[in-house]
Amino acid sequence: MNFARRLSCLLAIPLLLTGCSLAKDGILFPAGRVAAIQHDHLVRTTLLVMIVIVPVFVMLPVVLWRYRLTRRDSTYRPDWDFAWPLEVFIWGVPFVIVGLLSFSLWHTTHRLDPYERLDPAGRDPLRIEVVGLDWKFLFIYPDENIASVNELVLPEGREVAFTLTADGPMMSFVVPRLGSQIYAMAGMETQLHLLTDELGDFRGMNTQFNGRHFHEQKFVVRVRDDEGYRDWIAANRAGAPMTLAAYARLARPSTVARPLHFGAVAPNLFDRIVAKYRPAKNTAPMLHGDAPHPPELRPAAHDIPAGAMP
Amino acid sequence: MTGHDWIYWLFGTLRWSDFPPKGDLIADCAAGIAIAAPLAVVVLLTVKHRWRWLWEEWLTSLDHKRIGIMYTVIAFVMLARALIEAGLMRMQQALAVNADGVVSPEHFAQLFSTHGTAMIFFTAMPFLTGVINYVMPLQIGARDLTFPFLNAVGLWLTAAGAGIVMASLVVGKFAIGGWSAYPPFTETPFSPGEGVDYWIWAVSLASVGSMLSGINFAVTIYKERAPGMQLFRMPLFCWCALCTAILMIFAMPPLTVATGLLALDRYAGFHFFTNDLGGNMMAYANMFWLFGHPEVYILVLPAFGIWSEVISTFSGKRLYGYPSMVFAVMCIAVLSFTVWLHHFFTMGQSASVNAAFGIATMLIGIPTGVKVYDWLLTMYRGRIRLTAPMLFAITFIACFVIGGLSGIILANPPVDFAVHNSLFLVAHFHNMLVPGTLFGLLAGYMFWFPKVFGFRLDERWGRIAWVCWSGGFLAAFMPLYILGLMGATRRTAQFYRAEYEPFLLFAWAGAWLIAFGFVALLVQLWLSVKRRDELAAPIGDPWDGHSLEWWTPSPPPEYNFAVLPKVVDTETFTVMKRQESAYRSPDSYEDIEVPRNTGIPVIIGAAACVCAFALVWHIWWAAVAGFAAAWGALIVRSFDTDQMRTIPAADVRRQHEAWLTRARAATPIDRFAELEPANRGRAVATQ
């Protein structure tokens, strides 16, 4: 990019700050129910806190102007240092506001608990198992017996129930326009429920730093109507199976250039990945010893070409 | 034994290839500066024949005032380094939108890891420890800290930690796991090599030093107050120092335990935090933040104390709501231990746990908000002088409430779930720590500088520094709020969205402005030293101060007070000035005992530094030798019975009377002439 364009970008800042051409991403532009609730909560909280903040911005310049040294006609009371009514006010108002905020926090936190169904009365959610790997995400659709890497396709309007783990350091899974994130940790399972509202392609990523290719650990989320979703499932079935050997290769530290698709998944793959870090009662002897090689011990992370996976 | 074994026994894992050149221009420049700057100091000291002076007057001193100054010097050196790293990171992100930028991702990771570590442990902590060290004993009318030797040991352990961080610029590499060094990423399988070990030992040394300081400060405040100085007559800065000290005592040990367990994992094959064999990384997160959240208040409370002094002095007014302020500080200190879990809302605990910690976090907003209003009411009906420290205070008040807002927002788990690990968070904590802590410490530096060195700082360059720092802060961090809400993650070496670019460029411009601000501080210092005769204020009270430290010559004598004051009010010195008793001769003088200088704390620090460096490189013999030398020096000290030196009453009388004569002869000047050369440090008492 040349200098002139950079300069014009810089000059465009005031325009951008008015909010008219923000990147349409994150909770400011929700595309799912969770993100929408978070957005509303953000706005509500901000407005309530403004009750305390705005007076500061009003009073500060007024006080500075009125009581400056060179203005001699304003009252000067060097020993005035206490007034009960003011004390009650400055402790009381924040107390009431935090009380209100706490009520709304408690309510919304429970409503958006990632472990709970968003719509308990609705139809069964789509189950997806997520495995955080260095530096990509593996998505297993247990009900469809397919898997994909770095591409997540979701049917519109249907609740999705994610179960997550990691086979490597900690990671944090998030799709900014859909809402909440949750950590994925080796040997443990976490859960997340999301609900899509809008057709389109969104981006997802890992937000917890996990090494030199951290910034490349991103994936595409495609929200499709039922037909599009079924088409993708069908197309995905044409992919090679995710055998234990294929998984062991995938789990090595590497980035993938394009999404990968797998037409079948080794039985209980997700549970085996979780179990391999559990001491003593190792229920997955076949995976034992397949732990990913530490990145530094390998010469360099390399791309696995999309077609190279068996 | 083979040759290879011998090399391992002698040099551990250290190899020629760990020394520069490092094959990376920026890293080589950094290493060059880290070698050249100390060399230049050595050459300068040799040429000027100043080694003996440095050793006898400074390095071996147990005087709390000199130790405070040395802490501050460490802070400024590390601040310079951390600022350069911050600028590099802003440059990298601004240039790395759909491009590679200027540094490799691994180098970028080292930058954010060292930046955080250097800023928290080696800039903010030494700075605030230095200011408390200098000011607190003077404010409570004490002659020194209760344990002067312990104080020096704390200083030299901190210096040793800073030395380890600096060594990583030259020899080998620093960690890439961030300042919080979360396992399992920092465990050997994912972070082999010396980087994390550098982090572990640097932070361990600093945290032990801070805990020792905390004990010393708390005991001093409890035991050394002048006659009549009841707790509720202490200046607010001392209250803040007390709460900070208590937090240091209780918050540092969990960090030492966490780094110790991580070291056991890495060195001895334990499995506290590993992925496998029953390790649990959440145990680390809990322990780290059990330290890490109170740490935030360790950083900000002393600054709250400084703001209270600065705002009340430059408004020519008593502090509004003193009991309210004290109560608020205590509330903050206690609550700070109840909120650590908000750092990992997204690790999968239940909604009720998250909500409880979210509410606890928001509760801290109440006393903090009260303090902001108390400061505003302190200015109300005052006579406000917009000197440089006061200008910083204004930026602080305005920016701090914005940071408070984003803090309340982040305390809400529903929103945190969306912006956790994003640049929104980065913006939030910089918004608290830059105007809160750093501006506070800079204001304190400008405010107390004439007390420390006997001359005022140049006002014009102080204001220029204020403009650059304030504008730079706003430009560098406000765009990050927006980027965070748009889903830009922290610790990212490269972005893939063109929409981010203008915001990142703007933030980079802000970083430049901050860099100018730092240069302005250096220019201010240089100009002021050059014009020190014109700016001299040796009598000691240039700002019409309220508390006891202003009732001493500038710089104060080694024993602080020739005669201990009788304290009658929170603003004893104001009372004295109004009664015109401030510069009256006392009835009698007594001999004063002060600690003798000793080189043992320096030896302990150097030995600890050798030990830590050797541990990093697995040079076991040197590690054992360093450890033994440090403890050996301490044991030698314990046999030294001749630790005090007496200053005869006659000497005290002579010095004190000379000062009183000069003070009585000086023309008291009013606040309009505050910045004139006429201000020699005797102020007209405001009524």
Interface residues (C-beta under 8 A of the other chain):
Chain A: M1 R6 C9 L10 A12 I13 L16 L17 S21 L22 A23 D25 G26 I27 L28 A35 I37 Q38 H41 L42 T45 T46 V49 M50 V52 I53 V56 F57 M59 L60 V63 L64 Y67 R68 L69 S74 T75 Y76 R77 P78 D79 W80 D81 F82 L86 E87 I90 W91 P94 F95 V98 L101 S102 L105 W106 T108 T109 H110 R111 L112 D113 P114 Y115 E116 G168 P169 M170 S172 V174 P176 R177 G179 S180 Q181 I182 Y183 M185 A186 G187 M188 T190 Q191 R203 M205 T207 Q208 F209 N210 G211 R212 H213 F214 H215 E216 K218 K276 Y277 P279 A291 P294 P295 E296 L297
Chain B: A99 S104 P105 E106 A109 I176 G177 G178 Y182 P184 F185 T188 P189 F190 S191 P192 G193 N275 D276 L277 G278 M281 M282 S315 G316 K317 R318 L319 Y320 G321 Y322 P323 S324 F344 T346 M347 G348 S350 A351 S352 N354 A355 G358 I359 M362 L363 G365 I366 G369 V370 V372 Y373 D374 L376 L377 M379 Y380 R381 G382 R383 I384 R385 L386 I394 I397 A398 V401 I402 G404 L405 I408 I409 A411 N412 P413 P414 V415 F417 A418 V419 H420 N421 S422 P479 I482 G484 L485 M486 G487 T489 R490 R491 T492 A493 Q494 F495 Y496 R497 E499 Y500 E501 P502 F503 L505 F506 A509 R671 F672 T686 Q687
